[in-house]
């Protein structure tokens, strides 16, 4: 505790000495005034600049890429960027007037550091984390520029605690966080680049591309994590033993998650499910949009996206309409009355089916008589399509609508259930009160 207080007092003494020697003088006041005027001018000029850039590059800035994100950050920093040449000019004028110019130089260094740090953070991080990272790094740069960095570091470094043989300090944790963020970001870019290259290899099936991409992504991130920890001086031997013990506990607590991960690799390896397949699982009918490590994204005809756990696709029955062959046969039942000619009805049904655009001519449609029902002669139309991702109910609807019109035009009756009731003997009831019988 005494060491911390001594370090704080030394840092405060240095700050007071710097303020007395550099700030509380007339030359400093003139330089501060020059810096204030420059910043006001830059802020005023930034307003029309942003307006002009928005009008000319509004469509480009609305994108979601890294270049667009960096450009939007640069536009928000327009005032700071415009201040740089103005501060350079002010520095020349101040020194020409016989002043030292160290305040203007410090302001120029601070603004330059802020612009560069914000732009770098925009390339690696989201907006919130980028701003937080930029503020922390810029604070360190500002302390270095004004000459207080060593004093502050000495104070912060005294707040240390031990983890085994490693001395952990806030400075070490900050370095670890920055290093891991940068390495993980670079690892994400590298794995995305490799996955994009795999997508251009025609010899690989879609499932193989996804599997290789996931394996490479996991390997890259593991390598990044190990490299980051090793570079900080952390002994990975003890970490390996600890991770083994933790893995056993996590395995019991996260059985479903681990099961879904393993099921995802099984699906990718046996290629029973792949992107673009049309599947039906339970009440969900749609095509596979994407395979993830934990779930499969299935998009239905109405645009609803279902995230189905991989384990469900392994343990439950799944209808894959396009597993080995994209040709799918549809059965459309049709009934006609007993008073109609079934041969003529079957001929009309086939004529209607051949006119439906999505029905394949080879193999062609077939109409069969399947039985004699209670109220109708049961017929069944069988047709083939090769685009199940476009839906099957709409094909049935087109066929049935055409059959309705054709039957109505040719006088063929579509029956509905009928029941005949025959009374063999009159029912005799005893009328209450008089003992008589009544039919």
Secondary structure, 3 states (H helix, E strand, C coil): CHHHHHHHHHHHHHHHHHHHHHHCCHHHHHHHHHHHHHHHHHHHHHHHHHHHHHHHHHHHHCCCCHHHHHHHHHHHCHHHHHHHHHHHHHHHHHHHCCCCCHHHHHHHHHHHHHHHHHHHHHHHCCHHHHHHHHHHHHHHHHHHHHCCHHHHHHHHHCCEEEECCEEEEHHHHHHHHHHHHHHHHHHHHHHHHHHHHHCCCCCCCHHHHHHHHHHHHHHHHHHHHHHHHHHCCCCHHHHHHHHHHHHHHHHHHCHHHHHHHHHHHHHHHHCCCCCCCEEEECCEEEEEEEECCCEEEEEECCCCEEEEEHHHHHHCCCEECCCCCCCEEEEEEEEECCCCCHHHHHHHHHHHHHHCCCCCCCCCCEEEEEEECCCCEEEEEEEEECCHHHCCHHHHHHHHHHHHHHHHHHCCCCCCCCCCCCCCCCCCEECCCCCCEEC
